[in-house]
Amino acid sequence: MSATTFGLWLKERRGVLGLTQEQLGERIGCSPDSVRKFEAGTRRPSRQIADLLAGCFNVPPDEVELFARFARGMSD
């Protein structure tokens, strides 16, 4: 998962689901501007938003912690 940036991963996954930044923002309760900043790498999601993203992208329960660390830019 860490072979790419979180922003690039997010943009690619959003595209796979056919979601606009606005639609993803609505699903996770944040503004489209925040989604743009996550994708650009200028902002990191909070733990709460990372958990909501994990749910949106069907991250397996046993991988949510790793996903949240990746999303938040934390190393192991």
C-alpha positions in Angstrom: 0.0 0.0 0.0 2.8 2.4 0.7 4.5 2.1 -2.8 2.4 5.2 -3.8 1.3 8.3 -2.0 -2.0 8.3 -0.2 -3.3 11.2 -2.4 -2.6 9.2 -5.6 -4.2 6.1 -4.1 -7.3 8.1 -3.1 -7.7 9.6 -6.5 -7.3 6.3 -8.3 -9.8 4.5 -5.9 -12.3 7.3 -6.2 -12.0 7.0 -10.0 -12.6 3.2 -9.9 -15.8 3.8 -8.0 -16.8 6.5 -10.4 -17.2 9.1 -7.7 -16.6 12.8 -8.1 -14.7 14.7 -5.3 -18.1 16.2 -4.3 -19.7 12.7 -4.1 -16.8 11.3 -2.0 -16.9 14.4 0.2 -20.7 13.8 0.8 -20.1 10.1 1.7 -17.4 10.9 4.3 -18.8 14.2 5.6 -16.2 16.6 4.3 -16.0 19.3 1.7 -14.9 18.7 -1.9 -12.0 21.1 -1.2 -10.8 18.8 1.6 -10.9 15.8 -0.8 -8.9 17.8 -3.4 -6.3 18.6 -0.7 -6.1 15.0 0.4 -5.5 14.0 -3.2 -2.9 16.8 -3.7 -1.1 15.7 -0.6 -1.4 19.2 1.0 -3.6 17.9 3.8 -4.0 14.6 5.7 -7.4 13.2 6.8 -8.1 13.0 10.5 -8.4 9.5 12.1 -12.2 9.8 11.9 -12.1 10.7 8.2 -9.6 7.9 7.5 -12.0 5.4 9.2 -14.8 6.7 7.0 -12.7 6.4 3.9 -11.8 2.8 4.9 -15.5 2.0 5.1 -16.2 3.7 1.8 -13.5 1.7 0.1 -14.3 -1.5 1.8 -11.0 -1.9 3.5 -11.0 -5.2 5.4 -11.4 -4.8 9.2 -8.0 -6.3 9.9 -6.4 -3.7 7.6 -8.2 -0.5 8.9 -5.4 0.4 11.3 -2.7 0.1 8.6 -4.9 2.0 6.2 -5.4 4.8 8.7 -1.7 5.1 9.3 -1.1 5.2 5.5 -3.8 7.9 5.1 -2.4 10.0 8.0 1.3 9.7 6.8 2.4 7.7 9.8 5.2 5.1 9.5 5.0 1.7 11.2 
